[in-house]
């Protein structure tokens, strides 16, 4: 049974293609069942995110055509179009690919942690659908173990590599406990939404969103139980703001030195952390001259991010080594499972021979035969029967020139054929 990882991601396909092959959560159970039936899979799990759609399979198929045809049929796409932007990994490479994905080594943002949670969810969904068993189940468990080791033993996830995350990370250096801090976010676009999410995760409970249009501010504020205001209300909101992060498309500064200076007096000079992510800048550069203001621009953040990217790239090398070792160990374990049935049959055969000889010996003892003679006969008879079949097969193999049989036997029984008995 082969392992296959088939997918399309941000490196191989545009967003217009990726969105066509994405699976909605409500589609998953049906899709998993269809994949097993129509693509002739033994096991399957589907990972579907904004950057990738991947199918992890246990299959007897030798190629990917059947799976691509099913995927194309499900999403009403040409299989040839999918093949042109897809990739396929088999067996150890498939295992290694899944582990790289789980560790964030294949992500758009190197080392990002969200993908591991998404992979765990895909496994849980496949389990509920009853389409994951021994082989894929072991692969997922080994993958999660490797991802945990990578997170524990390397620094791949320690340093922020996005502007939003870097902003919040810097805030944590200024304020020891963000749960006691109040934040004012200027703008309501994607970057500010990410900032709000990171602030919320860092413990900030009181946020205000200021925007040119109140409706958009209210929409974003509702997601984080925040307050929504217009840009014109910023001077009043500044008095309570410990953290100010701004990202708008304004061509002129929104926040001037005078407004900040006035707010500082009302705050009795309690420090304010400010990040201006906008280009052109939203906050006048003269604000940085004020005492008790820690103002960072997007250029300052870029330096932090570039340094952190270099740090993550160094950690990624360590992570790749752990992933490669994890994939090799998984394949080794998987291969060892192939010997289970053979070992079981060998043990059963040996036990039958043992029982047969033992019963014969017990009958002889009951008939009054000398115990020493019985034991000698038992040992000799058991030895002869245990080695009879291997001896016959080895002589036959030797006669046919099958030296490989002889070498295997020497390894199995740890024999030294050149050593002669005295």
RABELDA-V543685 format. One record per residue. N is the residue number from 0. NEAR is the number of other ideal C-beta (glycine too) atoms within 10 Angstrom. D_FIRST is the distance of its C-alpha to the first C-alpha in Angstrom with 2 decimals. Layout:
N/NEAR/D_FIRST ; N/NEAR/D_FIRST
This chain:
0/13/0.00 ; 1/14/3.82 ; 2/24/6.88 ; 3/21/9.85 ; 4/22/13.48 ; 5/24/15.81 ; 6/23/19.46 ; 7/23/23.18 ; 8/19/25.66 ; 9/15/29.30 ; 10/11/28.85 ; 11/14/27.49 ; 12/22/29.27 ; 13/9/32.66 ; 14/10/33.30 ; 15/7/34.22 ; 16/18/30.68 ; 17/20/29.01 ; 18/11/31.10 ; 19/15/30.05 ; 20/20/26.31 ; 21/15/27.01 ; 22/20/26.14 ; 23/8/28.98 ; 24/9/28.36 ; 25/8/29.50 ; 26/15/26.93 ; 27/19/23.84 ; 28/15/23.27 ; 29/12/23.74 ; 30/23/21.64 ; 31/25/18.59 ; 32/14/18.97 ; 33/16/19.57 ; 34/24/16.55 ; 35/19/14.26 ; 36/10/16.46 ; 37/14/17.50 ; 38/23/14.65 ; 39/14/12.14 ; 40/24/10.07 ; 41/18/8.65 ; 42/23/10.24 ; 43/25/12.78 ; 44/27/15.83 ; 45/22/18.66 ; 46/23/21.13 ; 47/22/24.34 ; 48/18/27.45 ; 49/12/30.45 ; 50/19/28.91 ; 51/23/25.26 ; 52/25/22.78 ; 53/24/19.13 ; 54/28/15.95 ; 55/30/13.12 ; 56/28/9.93 ; 57/22/6.43 ; 58/23/5.70 ; 59/9/5.29 ; 60/15/8.55 ; 61/9/9.93 ; 62/10/12.71 ; 63/22/14.29 ; 64/12/17.06 ; 65/17/16.07 ; 66/25/15.68 ; 67/22/18.94 ; 68/16/20.66 ; 69/21/19.93 ; 70/25/21.09 ; 71/17/24.12 ; 72/13/24.95 ; 73/17/24.83 ; 74/15/27.17 ; 75/7/29.13 ; 76/15/28.32 ; 77/10/27.80 ; 78/18/24.15 ; 79/10/25.71 ; 80/14/27.59 ; 81/23/24.51 ; 82/16/22.71 ; 83/12/25.84 ; 84/16/25.68 ; 85/23/22.00 ; 86/14/19.68 ; 87/17/15.96 ; 88/19/14.24 ; 89/16/10.84 ; 90/16/9.29 ; 91/16/12.61 ; 92/15/14.71 ; 93/23/13.08 ; 94/27/13.79 ; 95/24/17.18 ; 96/24/17.99 ; 97/30/17.57 ; 98/29/19.75 ; 99/23/22.27 ; 100/26/22.58 ; 101/27/23.17 ; 102/31/25.81 ; 103/24/27.62 ; 104/21/27.09 ; 105/20/25.96 ; 106/19/28.64 ; 107/13/31.82 ; 108/16/33.77 ; 109/19/32.40 ; 110/26/31.52 ; 111/18/32.21 ; 112/14/31.18 ; 113/11/30.69 ; 114/23/27.14 ; 115/20/25.87 ; 116/10/27.44 ; 117/17/25.98 ; 118/23/22.44 ; 119/15/23.21 ; 120/14/24.54 ; 121/23/21.48 ; 122/21/19.42 ; 123/13/22.20 ; 124/20/22.31 ; 125/24/18.62 ; 126/15/19.19 ; 127/12/22.28 ; 128/19/20.59 ; 129/12/18.11 ; 130/23/15.00 ; 131/24/13.71 ; 132/13/12.59 ; 133/13/11.28 ; 134/18/8.76 ; 135/23/10.88 ; 136/16/13.90 ; 137/15/13.77 ; 138/27/13.41 ; 139/22/16.41 ; 140/12/18.38 ; 141/20/18.02 ; 142/28/18.97 ; 143/16/22.00 ; 144/15/23.03 ; 145/26/23.02 ; 146/27/24.93 ; 147/13/27.44 ; 148/16/27.96 ; 149/28/28.55 ; 150/19/31.05 ; 151/8/32.73 ; 152/12/32.91 ; 153/21/33.65 ; 154/16/36.19 ; 155/24/33.90 ; 156/19/34.89 ; 157/12/38.44 ; 158/19/40.43 ; 159/21/40.87 ; 160/19/40.11 ; 161/18/41.40 ; 162/19/45.09 ; 163/23/44.87 ; 164/23/43.15 ; 165/24/45.46 ; 166/29/48.47 ; 167/25/47.54 ; 168/18/46.66 ; 169/19/50.15 ; 170/26/51.70 ; 171/16/50.21 ; 172/9/52.10 ; 173/14/55.35 ; 174/17/55.00 ; 175/8/53.66 ; 176/9/52.94 ; 177/21/51.91 ; 178/10/52.10 ; 179/12/55.88 ; 180/22/55.90 ; 181/17/56.62 ; 182/27/55.06 ; 183/27/56.48 ; 184/27/54.04 ; 185/30/55.67 ; 186/27/53.73 ; 187/25/50.99 ; 188/16/48.42 ; 189/10/44.79 ; 190/20/45.76 ; 191/24/48.12 ; 192/19/45.55 ; 193/17/43.16 ; 194/28/46.13 ; 195/24/46.88 ; 196/15/43.34 ; 197/21/43.36 ; 198/26/46.87 ; 199/18/45.87 ; 200/11/42.93 ; 201/18/45.40 ; 202/13/47.70 ; 203/23/50.31 ; 204/15/51.61 ; 205/18/54.50 ; 206/24/53.87 ; 207/22/56.05 ; 208/28/54.82 ; 209/29/57.50 ; 210/23/57.07 ; 211/16/59.26 ; 212/11/58.22 ; 213/17/58.23 ; 214/9/55.67 ; 215/15/52.90 ; 216/25/53.98 ; 217/16/53.94 ; 218/15/50.44 ; 219/20/49.05 ; 220/22/51.31 ; 221/11/50.18 ; 222/12/46.60 ; 223/19/47.87 ; 224/10/50.91 ; 225/23/53.12 ; 226/16/56.53 ; 227/20/57.02 ; 228/20/60.10 ; 229/12/61.47 ; 230/18/62.02 ; 231/9/65.71 ; 232/14/65.14 ; 233/20/63.60 ; 234/14/66.87 ; 235/12/67.18 ; 236/18/63.49 ; 237/21/63.75 ; 238/15/65.92 ; 239/14/63.08 ; 240/25/60.27 ; 241/20/59.00 ; 242/25/56.16 ; 243/29/56.63 ; 244/31/53.83 ; 245/25/54.61 ; 246/26/52.65 ; 247/21/54.44 ; 248/11/55.16 ; 249/16/58.90 ; 250/7/60.89 ; 251/8/63.43 ; 252/18/63.19 ; 253/20/62.84 ; 254/24/63.86 ; 255/14/67.00 ; 256/17/68.64 ; 257/12/71.37 ; 258/17/69.11 ; 259/24/67.08 ; 260/15/70.31 ; 261/14/71.71 ; 262/23/68.60 ; 263/19/68.69 ; 264/9/72.27 ; 265/12/71.32 ; 266/16/68.40 ; 267/7/70.89 ; 268/12/68.83 ; 269/10/65.61 ; 270/13/62.99 ; 271/22/60.93 ; 272/22/57.61 ; 273/25/57.18 ; 274/27/54.47 ; 275/30/55.25 ; 276/25/52.04 ; 277/22/53.85 ; 278/11/54.87 ; 279/11/57.84 ; 280/19/58.53 ; 281/25/59.28 ; 282/27/61.24 ; 283/19/64.35 ; 284/12/63.92 ; 285/14/67.25 ; 286/22/65.59 ; 287/16/64.12 ; 288/11/67.70 ; 289/17/68.17 ; 290/8/68.06 ; 291/12/65.43 ; 292/20/63.10 ; 293/16/59.83 ; 294/20/58.94 ; 295/21/55.83 ; 296/18/55.09 ; 297/17/51.89 ; 298/10/52.72 ; 299/15/52.83 ; 300/22/49.41 ; 301/12/48.02 ; 302/11/49.10 ; 303/19/47.34 ; 304/19/44.17 ; 305/11/44.17 ; 306/12/44.63 ; 307/21/41.85 ; 308/17/39.49 ; 309/11/40.32 ; 310/16/39.69 ; 311/24/36.28 ; 312/12/35.37 ; 313/13/36.32 ; 314/20/34.27 ; 315/22/31.30 ; 316/10/31.26 ; 317/14/31.00 ; 318/28/28.28 ; 319/17/26.19 ; 320/12/26.46 ; 321/18/25.33 ; 322/26/22.34 ; 323/15/21.26 ; 324/14/21.75 ; 325/23/19.84 ; 326/24/16.73 ; 327/13/17.03 ; 328/14/17.58 ; 329/25/14.53 ; 330/19/12.26 ; 331/10/14.57 ; 332/12/14.22 ; 333/19/10.44 ; 334/9/10.79 ; 335/10/13.70 ; 336/11/11.92 ; 337/9/10.43 ; 338/10/14.15 ; 339/9/15.20 ; 340/9/15.18 ; 341/9/16.88 ; 342/10/19.35 ; 343/10/20.14 ; 344/10/20.90 ; 345/11/22.98 ; 346/10/24.91 ; 347/10/25.60 ; 348/13/26.90 ; 349/13/29.09 ; 350/10/30.43 ; 351/11/31.37 ; 352/16/33.21 ; 353/14/34.89 ; 354/10/36.03 ; 355/13/37.34 ; 356/20/39.38 ; 357/13/40.54 ; 358/10/41.83 ; 359/15/43.65 ; 360/20/45.23 ; 361/12/46.35 ; 362/11/48.02 ; 363/17/49.86 ; 364/15/51.07 ; 365/8/52.28 ; 366/8/54.19 ; 367/7/56.00 ; 368/13/54.41 ; 369/10/54.89 ; 370/11/52.24 ; 371/8/51.89 ; 372/12/51.33 ; 373/17/48.75 ; 374/13/46.82 ; 375/11/46.99 ; 376/15/45.74 ; 377/18/42.88 ; 378/12/41.75 ; 379/11/42.17 ; 380/16/40.47 ; 381/18/37.43 ; 382/11/37.07 ; 383/12/37.42 ; 384/16/34.83 ; 385/15/32.24 ; 386/12/32.55 ; 387/11/33.29 ; 388/10/29.85 ; 389/13/28.79 ; 390/12/32.24 ; 391/10/32.04 ; 392/13/28.66 ; 393/17/29.85 ; 394/10/33.08 ; 395/11/31.33 ; 396/16/29.03 ; 397/12/32.14 ; 398/8/34.04 ; 399/9/31.35 ; 400/8/31.36 ; 401/14/27.89 ; 402/10/28.91 ; 403/9/25.35 ; 404/16/25.30 ; 405/14/28.55 ; 406/10/27.38 ; 407/13/24.34 ; 408/16/26.77 ; 409/13/29.23 ; 410/9/26.74 ; 411/9/25.47 ; 412/9/29.03 ; 413/6/30.67 ; 414/11/33.09 ; 415/7/35.86 ; 416/8/36.77 ; 417/5/39.79 ; 418/6/41.51 ; 419/6/43.79 ; 420/3/45.12 ; 421/2/48.89
